[in-house]
Amino acid sequence: MDKNLLALSPVEFITFLREEKISRFYFAFDDLNSTIISSHSQLTEIAEFLKNDNRDFNTHEGIFIQVSRHFNVLHCAFIHRTNRGQAAGGVRFWNYDKVEDFLRDGLRLAMGMTYKNALAGLWWGGGKGVMTEDESIDKNDSEIRKILYSEYGELMTSLNGCYVTAEDVGTKVSDMANVFSKTRFTTCIPAELGGSGNPSIPTARGVVSGMEAGLHFLDKTDLNNKIIVVQGLGNVARPMIKFLLEKNVKHIYAGDIFEQKVEEAYSEINNERVTFKLLQEDDRSLYLTECDIFSPCAVGATLNSRTIPTLNCKIVCGAANNQLEDPIEDDKRLFEKGILYVPDFLTNRMGIVNCADEQAGYIKNDPLIERHLDQKWEFSIYRTALNVFKTAGEKNETTGRTALKIAEEMSIRNNPIYGHRGKTIIKSLIANEWQNKNFDNYSLK
């Protein structure tokens, strides 16, 4: 084969898959032989890439992908670890330049959910959904979105519950209704259909709690009169800015590369203590801004060898997943620069906490949810963060490494009721040739 599949754009890759008559395929980790099983020999190159990657692949239990029957879009489910329960995490609708980029993003996001769910004490494993964009279609067209997310729901049903999806970047509550129309394996269902709705507001509250823990640890202060930089103006950043204003911060500098998001944020907030800025792709001005807290709330991997040296802050604490491009080296870079890093998988847990137990019913100001945001419960964001900071200081190691060790230990505890059932489901999908249950023959109603 002459093609370098990893270097292809997702649309080029889809063209290749259609030529090979592949509509569904998977990669799974083989425990016995410590290798990667591929559903199709034509995709061996990707299996080898996963096997040899030491940064983002971490014995992920399974990756299941289907090609949209209508558009040049890939529907993907990345399942990292299911010891604690079904893999849980949102579905991201995003644009990727190369197949390798989308694979790495899905792998990192799924692994992050494993650690996030474990640190939060939830009996869920870690997984993430990804839908790749097709620039030839209008992704804002409601009918197109209905088709795409209904198809994604079909993927969820086909996986027999080893992964339960939810809302993430690029996905709306209305999209989750379309997912729900085709599967029971989803959360973040609209409130009018009995679900918890948009998780952005509780996520924002959790990030603020992480900021407060960082400030208390450093110098026993709070958010009063502090300067905050917010990178990204999406669904979490906007309510977070409002909460910060309520905490009487001195000033907030906030920016985004998308003009529409900047305009929406300005219209929604419009406060003299907030300076909004439209950023260019290579704009480093927010990193350079002197502040108490730098808060990454856009896409992942924005903190790296190029940007960390430019930071002018005391604390990094934000809502974005996978903020560090290289989880090990960039964690060290922040540590060596004297910046306190509040690990993202510790502080941005509230989205999944809010929707994790939808089936258990609702209580106003639910104490099982609110305890994650107080300063008394042993496993709250605030107390967990302080424990991580204290332990890291005692061992003279980075906060990211310390949090990861704690989460790793918690993530391999088997569910007290179902055991490691997710792995068993994945094995059954493979044994029953999931890839050959032709998605093209399914009817979309």
N, C-alpha and C positions, 0 to 999 in steps of 0.2 A: 504494500500500500504506500502510495507516494504522499498521501495527505498527512500533515501534522495536525491531528484532531484538536489538540490543546490550543493551538494558535488560531484556529478558525473562529470567526464570529459565531454567536449562537445561531444566526440565520443560515450561515454557510453550513454549520454542523447539522441543522435540521434538513437542509437540502441533501446532505450526505446520507442521513438516516432514512429519508424517503426513498432515495435511490437504492438503498439496501433493504427496503421494505421492513424497517424497524419502527414500530410505533410505541413500544414500551420496552424498557430495558432496566437492568439493575446491576449494582456492584455490592457485594456483601463480604464481610470479613469471616474467614474460615479459622475458627479457634484452633482446631486440631493441627493445621499445617501452617498457621500464622501467615496466611496469604490472602489475596483478594480473589473472589469468585466473580466472573463476569458472565452475564446472561448470553452474550454474543461474542463470537471470536473476532468479529470486526472491530470490537471495542477493547481489545487486549491492551492497546497502547495506554488507554486511560487507566485500566486496572494496574498496569505496571507503574504508572505515575503515582497512583494512590499508595501502592505498596512501598515505594521508595521515598515518599515524602515524609520528612521528619518534623515539619513545622505545623501543618494544619490537619493532617490525617492522624487520628488517635484511636485506632482500632474501632472506627465507626461501625456499628452493627449492620447498617444497610443504607443504600442510596437508591431510590426508586424514581424513575423518570418516564414521563410520557410526552408525546408530541401532540399539541393541539390539533384536532382534526380540521379546524377552520382557519387558523392563523399560524404564522411562524413564531410560535411561543412554546417554550418548554415548561411543563409542570413538574416540579421536583419536590421530593420529600427526603430530607437528610436526617437520618436517625443515628444519634451518637451512642447513647447508653440508656438501657431501659430496666436496670436493676430495681430502681425505686418505683417503677410503674410505667405506664404508657409514655412514649416520648411526647412532649408537649412544647409548643412554640408556634409563633405566628408565621404567616406566609407573606413574603416580601415580593413586591412587583417592581423590578428594577432593571436598568439597562447595564449590560456588561459588554466590554469590548471583545473579550476572548472567552472561549470555553473554560480555560484555566481560571480566569478571574471569577466566573460564576461558581465553579466547583470549590475554589478556595473560600469564597464568601459563605457558601452553604455549609461547608465543613466547620468553619470557625463559629458561625452562628449557632449551629446545632450543639457544638461542644460547650459554648457559652451558656446555653439553656440548661444543659446537664448541671453545671456548677451553680447557676442561678437558682434552679429549683431545689437543689440539695441544700444550699446555704439558707434558703427560705424555709426549710423543713417540710417542703411539700412532697407528697408521695407520688411524684411524677418523674419520668426520665427526661432526657434532653433531645429535642428535635427541632427542625426548622424547615419551613417551606420556602421555595423560591419559584417565581414565575419570571422568565426573561421577557423583556420588552421586544415588540416588533415595531420598528419606527415607521413602517408603511401604513399602520392603522392609527386611528384616533383613540388613544387609550382613555380619553375622557367621555367617549360615547357610551351611554348607559346600556345600550343593547349589546355592544361588543363586550363590555365588562360582564354583563349577565351571562353571555356564552362562556367566556373565559373562566369565570369563577364557578359556574355550574360544572364545567369540565373538571375543575380542580376538586370539586366535591366528589365527583365520580372517582377520581384518583384516591381520595381518602377512603371511600367505601371499599375500593378494591384491596386496600391494605389491611382490612379486617381489624382495624383498631390498634395496630402497633404504634401509630402516630395520630395525635389529636391536634388539629390545627387551630389557629386563632388569627387575630389581626396584627399586622406589622406595617412597616414603611411601604407606602404605595397602595395600601389596602384600606378600604373604608368599611364602616359598619354595614352599609347597604350591600357591599360585596359579600360580607359574611352571611347575609340572608340568602344570597344566591348559592353560596357553598352549602349552607344548611338545607337548601331545597333538595340536595342530592346525597346528603350524608348525615349521620348522627354524630360523627366523630369530629366535632368542632365546638369551640367555645367562642366568646365574644359575639354571641348571637345578639341581634338587636333586642332592646328591652321589650318592644311590642310583641316579640315572639317568645318572651320568657327568659331572655338572656341578660347578661350584665352590660352589654353595649360597649361604648368606647372606653378603653383602659387608660387613655392619655392622662387624665387628671390625677388618678392615684399614682401613676408612674412619676408624674411631676412632683407630687408630695414626697415620694420616697427619695428622689434625688436631693430635694431640699434637706431632708433628714440626714442624708449622707454628708452634705455640706456642713451642717451644724455639728456633726460628730468630728469632722476634720478640724474645724475652728476650735472646738473645745479641747481637742487633744493638743493642738499646737500652742495655744496661749490662753485657754480658758475664756475665750470670748464667744460672741454669737454673731449673727448676720447684721446686726445694727451698724450702720455707717460703713459697710464694706462695699468694695467695688468688684463687680462680677462681669466677666466676659462670657457671652453665650454664642457658641458657634452652631448655627442652624436655627431655623424659625418654624419648625414643623409642629405637629399636633401636641408634642410634649413640651417643647420649649415655650410656647405661648402661655399656657397656664402656669408653667414654672416661673416665668417672669412676673406674673401677677402675684404669685405666692411670695416671691422675693421682695416685691414692692410692699406687701403687707408686713414683711419682716423689717421694714425700714432700712433697706440697703441704701447706700449713698448714691450709687449710679450703676447702670447696666449698659454695657456696650454689646450690641447684638447684630449679627449679620448673617446673610445667606446668599448663595450664588443664584437663587431663583428670584427674579423680580416680583413675581406674583406673591410669593411667601412674605417678602419684605413689606409689600403693600398691604397685605392682609393683616400682618402683625401690627403695623403702624396704625391702621384703621381700628383694630380691635383694642389696642392698648393706649397709644397716643398720650404718653406721660412724659413730662419734662425731665424726669430722672432716667429716661431710656433714650439712648442714641442708636438709631437703626442705620444699617449700611448695606448697600448692595455690593457684594464681593465678586471679584473676578476669580477665575479658576486658580490662578497662582498668587492670589492676594494673601500676604502674610501679616497684614496689619493687625488682625485680632490677636495673633500669637504675640506680637510685639507690645501690645497694650499692657501697661503696668496695672496689675489688679491683685486682689486677694485670691480669687478663685477663677480658674479657666474651666468652662463647662462645655465639653463637646456634646452636641445634641443633633448632629447631622449623621452622615454615614460613618462606617468604621474606618480604621487604619489611618486616621488623620494625624495621629501622634507617632512620629517615626524619627529616623536619624536626621531628616532634613528640618523638621518642625520643632522638635523638642529643644534643640539649642537656642531657638528664638523665643521660647516662652519666658514671660516676665511675671510669674505668679508664685503663690505659696502652695496652692492646692489645685489638683485636677480632680473634678468631680462632675460627671455629666450623665446624660440619658442614653447616649449612643452605645450600641453594642460593639464589642471588639475595637475599642478606641486605639489600642496599640497595634501597629502593623506587625511587629514581631513581639509576641507576648513576653519573651524572655529578655531579649536585648533592650527593648524600649522601656521595660520595667526597670532595668538597671540604669538606663540613661536618666530617667526621672529621679531615681534614688540618688545617683551621683550628683545631680544638679540641685539636690536639696529640696525637691518638690514632693509634697505628700500626695500620693496617688490613692484615691478611693476607688478600688476596682469596680468596673462597671457592672459585673455580674453580681455584686453585692448590693449596690445602691439602686439599680433600676428594676428591681424585682416586682414592683407593685402591679404592673400590667398583668403578669401571670397570676399573682396572688389574687387579684380582683376577679379573675374569670376562672380560676382553677377548679372551683367547686360549685359551678353554676347549678349542677344537678341536685345540690343539697338544699336549695332554696335560699331565700333572702331575709335579712333583718336590716332595718335601717341602722346605720352606724354599726355595722356588724363587728362585734368584739374580736372575732377571729381574723378579721381584716385589719381593724384599727390597731391591734397590738403590734403589728409590724412597724407602725409609725410612731409608737410612743417611746419613751426613754427608760422604761422600767423592765419590760419583758426581756428575758435573757437573749432571745433570738431576734429581737427587733433589728432594723437596719442600723439604728444608732448604736445599740449595745454591741452588735456584731462587729461594726466598724471599729469601735474603740478596742475591742478584744484583738482584732487583727493588728491595729496600730501598736498596741502594747506588746503583743507577741513578737511582731517584726522588730521592734526596738530592742527587746531583750536578746533576740538572736542575731541582731545586726544584719537582717536580711530585708529584702524588698517587701512591700505590702502586697503586691500582686502575687508573689511566690507564696507568701504566708496564707493568703486567702485561698489560693489554689490548693494548697496541701489540705486545708480543712475541708474544702468542698470535695476534693477527690476522695477523701476517706468516707465522707457522708454519702457520696454518689454510688458507691459500690455495695451499700446495704440493700439487701433484697426486700421487696415489698412484703410486709408481714402477713398479708392475706393471699396475694397472687404469686409471690416469688418473682422470678425473672421471666415473666410470661411473654414480654415483648420479644425477646430473643426467640422463644419457641414459635411465636406467630411468624416471625421472619423466616425461620427454617421451614415452616409449613408452606409459606408463599413460594419459596424456592422449589420445594419438593413437588408442588402442584403446578409448576411452570407458569407462574404469574404472568411472565412476559408474553406468553402465547395466548392469553385470553384477550383476543383482538379488540383493542379500544376502538378501531375504525368501525366495528360492527355494532357498537353500542348506540342506542337511539337517544337523542337529546330531546327532551320534552319540555 
